[in-house]
Amino acid sequence: MNSVTGINGLYRGLLYVAVGWLLTAAVAGLGKTLGITVMLPATSAALLIHMVFRAGPEGHPLEAAPLPADLAAALALGYLEDLHQGLPTGTLTLAYGLTLLAMRWADGRLSIRGPIGRAAMALVACALIDLITWAVLLSLSGPLGLPPGVLDAGLATMHWHALATMLATPAIWAIIDGALRLSLRVSRLLQRPSAPVQRIAGRRPPPS
């Protein structure tokens, strides 16, 4: 079996969500503990690109998952980011869903090959997510009572966020590739038929 066929679309989506949640918590925790002041990457955006362009572990390319499965995973990642960043529920959920649709459209029309091309698409995806988020918050700035300068400051640092995501993409892919390999091995072990038990008949004692 040369492709990751042992992992269906739904289970793979759940794996992306689980890894995304762990990465988001780990990056935020390390940033706070170590006092990191540089821009941190959008780990979920890199996972989104891995999901769409089916990078997969080396020698085990991923098969295309149904659009509903990928969209559900993207919405779940966006919802987790909403909770993590304290944004109004649905802001990043919408941004991740729309970005997933845009990346799926690009996947069918553009030839993106190699780690450099996919890392560049991670930069584009992160920038698109940030722009959609900025537009949503701008439209809701009145009801939310956001100061005018807050959104402008965020818009000015979007390029650093996208660059940090692009640089972190290879490491994030290595983590999700390891999780996919482990899941594939577990799936194969569960599907392996058990060996039949053979009974050895004992000799009857000679008649007395």
C-alpha positions in Angstrom: 0.0 0.0 0.0 1.8 3.1 -1.3 -0.7 5.8 -0.3 -2.4 6.6 3.0 -5.5 4.7 2.1 -5.9 3.3 5.6 -7.0 6.7 7.0 -10.4 7.9 5.8 -11.3 11.5 5.3 -13.3 11.9 8.6 -10.6 10.3 10.8 -7.9 12.3 9.1 -9.8 15.5 9.7 -10.1 14.6 13.4 -6.3 14.0 13.4 -5.7 17.5 11.9 -8.0 19.1 14.5 -6.2 17.2 17.4 -2.7 18.1 16.2 -3.9 21.7 15.5 -5.2 22.1 19.1 -2.0 20.7 20.6 0.2 22.9 18.4 -1.8 26.0 19.2 -1.6 25.3 22.9 2.1 24.4 22.8 3.2 27.5 20.8 1.1 29.8 23.0 2.5 28.2 26.2 6.1 28.4 25.0 5.7 32.0 23.9 4.3 33.0 27.3 6.8 30.9 29.3 9.9 32.0 27.5 8.7 35.6 27.0 9.0 35.5 23.2 8.2 38.9 21.7 8.6 38.0 18.0 5.5 37.2 15.9 4.4 33.6 16.4 3.3 31.4 13.4 -0.3 30.5 12.6 0.2 26.7 13.0 -3.4 26.0 11.9 -2.9 27.8 8.6 0.1 25.5 7.9 -2.0 22.5 8.7 -4.7 23.8 6.3 -2.2 23.9 3.4 -1.0 20.4 4.3 -4.6 19.2 4.2 -5.4 20.9 0.9 -2.3 20.1 -1.1 -2.0 16.6 0.4 1.7 16.7 1.2 1.7 13.5 3.2 4.6 11.6 4.7 7.5 11.0 2.4 6.6 8.0 0.1 3.0 8.0 1.3 1.0 10.7 -0.6 -2.4 11.5 0.8 -5.5 10.8 -1.3 -7.9 13.7 -1.8 -10.5 13.9 1.0 -14.1 14.9 0.2 -14.7 18.6 0.4 -17.2 18.3 3.3 -14.6 16.5 5.4 -11.9 19.1 4.7 -14.3 22.0 5.3 -15.4 20.5 8.6 -11.8 20.2 9.8 -11.1 23.8 8.7 -14.1 25.1 10.5 -13.1 23.2 13.7 -9.5 24.6 13.5 -10.9 28.1 13.1 -13.3 27.6 16.1 -10.3 26.5 18.2 -8.4 29.6 17.1 -11.4 31.8 18.1 -11.4 30.3 21.6 -7.6 30.6 21.9 -7.4 34.2 20.7 -10.6 35.4 22.5 -12.2 36.7 19.3 -16.0 36.7 18.8 -17.1 33.2 18.0 -17.3 32.6 14.3 -14.7 35.2 13.2 -11.7 32.8 12.5 -14.2 30.0 11.9 -15.5 31.9 8.9 -11.9 33.0 7.9 -10.6 29.4 7.9 -13.7 28.1 6.0 -13.4 30.7 3.2 -9.6 30.1 3.0 -10.1 26.4 2.7 -12.5 26.9 -0.2 -10.0 29.3 -1.9 -7.1 26.9 -1.4 -9.2 24.0 -2.8 -10.0 26.2 -5.8 -6.3 27.0 -6.3 -5.4 23.3 -5.9 -7.5 22.4 -8.9 -6.0 25.2 -11.1 -2.4 25.7 -10.0 0.5 23.3 -10.0 2.0 23.6 -6.5 4.9 21.2 -6.1 7.7 20.9 -3.6 8.2 22.2 -0.1 9.0 25.7 -1.2 5.8 26.1 -3.2 3.7 24.7 -0.4 5.4 27.0 2.2 4.6 29.9 -0.1 1.0 28.8 -0.2 1.1 28.7 3.6 2.2 32.4 3.6 -0.7 33.2 1.2 -3.2 31.3 3.4 -2.1 33.0 6.6 -2.4 36.5 4.9 -5.8 35.6 3.5 -7.0 34.4 7.0 -5.7 37.6 8.6 -7.3 39.8 5.9 -10.7 38.1 6.3 -10.5 38.4 10.1 -9.6 42.1 9.8 -12.5 42.7 7.5 -15.0 40.9 9.8 -13.7 42.8 12.9 -13.8 46.1 11.0 -17.5 45.5 10.1 -18.2 44.7 13.7 -16.0 47.4 15.3 -19.0 49.6 16.2 -21.0 46.9 18.1 -17.9 45.5 19.7 -16.6 48.9 20.7 -13.1 48.5 19.2 -10.8 51.5 19.2 -10.0 52.7 15.6 -6.3 52.2 16.0 -6.4 48.6 17.1 -7.3 47.2 13.8 -4.9 49.4 11.9 -2.0 48.2 14.1 -3.0 44.6 13.4 -3.1 45.3 9.7 0.4 46.7 9.8 1.9 43.5 11.2 0.1 40.9 9.0 3.1 40.4 6.8 5.3 39.4 9.8 2.6 36.9 10.8 2.5 35.4 7.3 6.3 35.2 7.1 6.6 33.5 10.5 4.0 30.9 9.4 5.9 30.2 6.2 9.2 29.7 8.1 7.5 27.3 10.6 5.7 25.3 7.9 8.4 22.6 7.4 8.5 21.8 11.2 4.7 21.7 11.4 4.5 19.4 8.4 7.0 17.1 10.1 4.8 16.8 13.1 1.6 16.1 11.2 3.5 13.6 9.0 4.6 11.7 12.1 1.1 11.7 13.4 -0.2 10.3 10.0 2.5 7.6 9.9 1.6 6.5 13.5 -2.1 6.5 12.6 -1.5 4.5 9.5 0.5 1.8 11.5 -2.3 1.6 14.1 -4.9 1.3 11.3 -2.9 -1.6 9.7 -2.5 -3.4 13.0 -6.3 -3.1 13.6 -7.1 -4.4 10.1 -4.7 -7.3 10.3 -6.6 -10.6 10.6 -5.8 -12.7 13.6 -4.2 -16.1 13.0 -6.5 -19.1 13.5 -6.0 -21.1 16.6 -5.0 -24.6 15.8 -5.9 -27.3 18.2 -3.6 -30.3 18.6 -5.5 -33.4 19.4 -3.9 -35.4 22.2 -3.2 -39.1 21.9 -5.7 -41.4 23.4 -4.3 -43.7 26.0 -4.0 -47.3 24.9 -6.9 -49.6 26.0 -6.2 -51.5 29.1 
